[in-house]
Amino acid sequence: MNKNMSRREFVAAAGLFAGMMGLVGCGGSGSAATTAAASSAAADAGLGLVTDGKLTVGTSPDFPPFENLENDQYVGLDIDLAQALADKLGLELEMKTLQFDAIVPAVAAGGQVDLGISGITIDPDREEQVDFSDSYYIDDLAVVTMKANADITADTYADALNQAGVTIAVQSGTTGESYAQENFPNATTQPYGNATDAFAAMQAGQANAVITNKAVGAKMVSESYTDAQVIKEIATGEEYGVAVSKDNGALLDAVNGALAAITDDGTLDSIVNKYFG
C-alpha cells in the first residue's frame, strides 16, 4: 500500500464532511440523531445522491479479497472501504450488485448508483466515462494455470500463450482482458462475466490460463482452486480508484475528503492489513 499517494485538493463540501468526523466517528458509532443530522447535511451539500441519506455503491462481488458474497453478505476490502467512506460522510451504505463491465457505465449514466467500488483500475479509457477518486490500492496482474499443465511456466508463458489454439480466460471489462488481447494476439481471449467463471472454465479444461489481478489470483488458488497456481506476476502497478459521475464534482470532492481522512487516521491501512497483513 502506498501511503504517500497524491491527493487532489477538495473544496468546501469535503471540508464539511471532514468536520463531521468528530460527530459521526470512523465506525459510525454516533447517536441516531447525530447520524440523521449528518445525513441531512450531506443531502443539503448537493451531492446528488440516488437516495437522500444513502451512499449507493455498485460492485461485482466475485473478486475476492476485494469483494465477494459470503452467506449472502458483502465482504472484502472494497466493502470495508465503502463502509468507512459512508461513515465519514454520515451516510447509510447500500451495496448494489452489478456485473463488473456494467459498473462504470452505470456510474456514468447516473440514477442507479452513486459510486463504483470494485477493484476498478484508473485508466484513460474509463476516465473518458467517469471521474476517479485518488487511488487507494496498487495491484499487479498474474498468470494462473493448472498445476498439471507443465507446458506453461514462468519462463515459457510469453510464447506458450501466444499461440493459435490457446484460450485465455479473463473477466470481461478488466485490465486482465486488455492485457491478454494486447500481449497474446494469436490466442483466443475468452471473457466471462465474473472471475469465478473464468477460473471454473480453466479448471474444466476450457481455457489454458487465467489472467487476473495478482491479489485475486493468489486468493483463488489458495482457497477455491487449489489445483491451480500463479506462474507469473506481471508488474503493471495498477491504481484502484472510486468511480464517480463526471456530473457530480461535489461527490468526488467529498469522497476524496473522506478518503484522505481515513488514510490519515489509519483506517485505510487497517483495512488493507486485514486482508493482506
C-alpha positions in Angstrom: 0.0 0.0 0.0 1.4 3.4 -1.0 0.7 5.6 2.0 2.2 8.6 0.2 -0.3 8.6 -2.7 -1.2 12.0 -4.1 -4.4 13.7 -3.0 -6.4 16.1 -5.0 -7.5 19.3 -3.3 -11.0 19.1 -2.1 -13.4 22.0 -1.7 -16.0 23.2 0.8 -18.2 20.1 0.6 -15.3 17.9 1.5 -14.4 20.2 4.4 -18.0 19.8 5.7 -17.7 16.0 5.8 -14.2 16.1 7.4 -15.7 18.3 10.0 -18.3 15.7 10.8 -15.7 13.1 11.8 -15.8 14.0 15.4 -19.6 13.7 15.5 -20.1 10.6 13.3 -16.8 8.7 14.1 -14.9 6.3 12.0 -17.1 3.4 12.8 -20.4 5.3 12.6 -20.9 5.0 16.4 -22.7 8.3 16.9 -26.2 8.5 18.1 -29.1 8.1 15.7 -29.9 11.8 16.0 -26.3 12.7 15.1 -26.3 10.3 12.2 -29.6 11.7 10.9 -28.2 15.2 11.2 -25.1 14.2 9.3 -27.1 12.5 6.6 -29.3 15.6 6.3 -26.2 17.8 6.0 -24.8 15.5 3.3 -28.0 15.8 1.3 -28.1 19.6 1.7 -24.5 19.7 0.4 -25.8 19.0 -3.1 -24.2 15.6 -3.5 -26.9 14.5 -5.9 -27.3 11.1 -4.3 -29.6 8.4 -5.8 -31.4 8.3 -2.4 -31.1 11.0 0.2 -29.1 9.9 3.2 -27.7 6.8 1.4 -24.5 6.1 -0.4 -25.4 3.6 -3.1 -22.3 1.7 -4.3 -22.1 -0.6 -7.3 -19.8 -3.6 -7.0 -19.3 -7.0 -8.6 -19.0 -9.4 -5.6 -16.9 -12.1 -7.3 -13.4 -10.7 -6.9 -12.0 -11.8 -3.6 -10.4 -10.4 -1.5 -11.8 -7.1 -2.7 -15.5 -8.1 -2.9 -17.3 -11.3 -2.5 -20.5 -12.8 -1.1 -20.4 -15.0 2.0 -23.7 -16.2 3.3 -25.4 -13.6 1.2 -23.3 -10.8 2.9 -21.0 -8.5 1.1 -17.4 -8.9 2.4 -14.0 -7.8 1.3 -11.6 -4.9 1.2 -13.7 -2.7 -1.0 -16.8 -3.4 1.1 -14.9 -2.2 4.2 -13.7 0.8 2.3 -17.2 1.7 1.1 -18.4 1.4 4.7 -15.6 3.6 6.0 -16.3 6.3 3.4 -20.1 6.2 4.1 -19.4 6.5 7.8 -17.1 9.6 7.2 -19.8 11.1 5.1 -22.6 10.4 7.7 -24.5 8.3 5.2 -26.1 4.8 5.3 -24.3 2.4 2.9 -26.2 0.4 0.3 -24.4 -2.0 -1.9 -25.7 -2.9 -5.3 -24.6 -6.0 -7.3 -23.7 -5.3 -11.0 -21.6 -7.2 -13.5 -18.1 -5.7 -13.5 -18.3 -4.3 -17.0 -21.6 -2.6 -16.2 -20.3 -0.6 -13.2 -18.6 2.3 -15.0 -21.5 2.8 -17.4 -23.9 2.7 -14.5 -22.0 5.4 -12.7 -21.7 7.5 -15.8 -25.4 7.2 -16.6 -26.5 8.2 -13.1 -29.7 7.3 -11.3 -28.7 3.7 -10.3 -25.6 4.0 -8.2 -23.6 6.9 -6.7 -20.2 5.3 -6.8 -18.4 2.3 -8.3 -16.0 0.5 -5.9 -14.9 -2.9 -7.2 -11.2 -3.1 -7.8 -11.5 -0.7 -10.7 -8.2 0.4 -12.2 -7.9 4.0 -13.1 -7.1 4.1 -16.8 -7.6 6.6 -19.7 -10.5 4.7 -21.3 -12.5 4.7 -18.1 -11.6 8.3 -17.3 -13.4 9.2 -20.5 -16.6 8.0 -18.9 -16.2 8.8 -15.2 -14.0 10.6 -12.8 -11.9 8.7 -10.2 -11.0 9.4 -6.7 -7.4 9.4 -5.5 -6.1 5.8 -5.6 -6.5 3.6 -2.5 -4.6 0.4 -3.6 -2.0 -0.6 -6.1 -2.1 -4.1 -7.7 -0.4 -6.1 -10.5 -1.6 -8.8 -12.8 -0.9 -12.5 -12.6 -1.0 -15.5 -15.0 -2.7 -18.6 -13.5 -2.6 -22.1 -14.9 -3.5 -25.6 -13.7 -0.7 -27.3 -11.7 -1.0 -30.3 -14.1 -0.2 -28.0 -17.1 3.6 -28.3 -17.3 3.8 -26.6 -20.7 3.2 -23.1 -19.4 5.8 -21.8 -16.9 7.2 -18.5 -15.8 9.9 -18.9 -18.4 7.8 -20.0 -21.3 4.4 -18.3 -20.8 5.1 -15.4 -23.2 5.5 -17.7 -26.2 3.3 -20.6 -24.9 0.2 -18.4 -24.5 0.6 -16.5 -27.8 -0.3 -19.5 -30.0 -3.3 -20.3 -32.1 -5.5 -22.8 -30.3 -4.7 -21.4 -26.8 -7.6 -19.9 -24.8 -7.0 -17.3 -22.1 -9.9 -16.9 -19.7 -10.5 -13.4 -18.3 -13.2 -11.3 -16.5 -15.0 -9.2 -19.0 -14.1 -5.5 -19.0 -11.0 -5.9 -16.8 -7.4 -4.9 -17.3 -6.7 -8.6 -17.5 -8.8 -8.8 -20.6 -7.0 -5.8 -22.2 -3.6 -7.3 -21.3 -4.4 -10.7 -22.8 -5.7 -9.1 -26.0 -2.6 -6.8 -26.4 0.1 -9.3 -25.4 -1.2 -12.6 -26.8 -2.9 -11.6 -30.1 -2.6 -15.1 -31.6 -4.5 -16.7 -28.7 -8.2 -16.5 -28.1 -9.1 -14.2 -25.2 -12.4 -15.6 -23.7 -14.2 -13.1 -21.4 -16.5 -14.3 -18.6 -19.0 -12.2 -16.6 -17.1 -12.9 -13.3 -13.7 -14.1 -12.1 -15.1 -17.3 -10.7 -16.4 -18.4 -14.1 -13.1 -17.7 -15.6 -11.3 -20.0 -13.1 -14.0 -22.6 -13.4 -13.5 -22.7 -17.2 -9.8 -23.2 -16.8 -10.4 -26.0 -14.3 -12.8 -27.7 -16.7 -10.2 -27.6 -19.5 -12.0 -24.9 -21.5 -9.0 -22.5 -21.1 -5.3 -22.8 -20.8 -4.8 -20.0 -18.4 -6.4 -17.2 -16.5 -5.1 -13.6 -16.4 -6.4 -11.7 -13.4 -5.2 -9.3 -10.7 -2.4 -10.6 -8.6 -4.3 -10.4 -5.3 -7.3 -12.2 -6.8 -5.2 -14.9 -8.3 -3.4 -15.5 -5.0 -6.7 -15.7 -3.2 -8.4 -18.0 -5.7 -5.5 -20.6 -5.8 -5.1 -20.6 -2.0 -8.8 -21.2 -1.2 -11.1 -22.2 -4.1 -8.8 -23.6 -6.9 -6.0 -25.3 -5.1 -5.2 -27.4 -8.2 -4.2 -24.2 -9.9 -1.1 -22.0 -9.4 0.2 -18.5 -10.1 3.1 -19.0 -12.5 3.9 -15.4 -13.2 3.2 -12.0 -11.6 3.3 -9.1 -14.1 4.2 -5.7 -12.6 1.6 -3.4 -14.0 1.3 -1.1 -11.0 -2.5 -0.6 -11.4 -4.1 2.0 -9.1 -7.6 1.3 -7.9 -10.0 4.2 -7.5 -13.6 5.0 -6.7 -15.6 5.8 -9.8 -17.8 8.9 -9.7 -20.0 10.5 -12.2 -18.4 13.4 -14.2 -21.5 15.4 -13.5 -21.0 15.2 -9.7 -18.0 17.1 -8.7 -19.3 17.7 -5.2 -19.5 14.0 -4.5 -16.0 13.4 -6.0 -14.6 16.1 -3.6 -16.5 14.6 -0.7 -15.2 11.1 -1.4 -11.6 12.4 -1.7 -12.0 14.3 1.6 -13.3 11.1 3.3 -10.5 9.0 1.7 -7.9 11.5 2.9 -9.4 11.3 6.4 -9.3 7.5 6.6 -5.8 7.5 5.2 -4.6 10.0 7.8 -6.3 8.3 10.8 -5.0 4.8 9.9 -8.4 3.3 8.9 -7.3 2.5 5.4 -4.1 0.8 6.5 -6.1 -1.2 9.0 -8.5 -2.3 6.2 -5.6 -3.3 3.9 -3.8 -5.1 6.6 -7.0 -7.0 7.5 -6.8 -8.7 4.0 -3.1 -8.6 3.2 -1.4 -8.1 6.6 
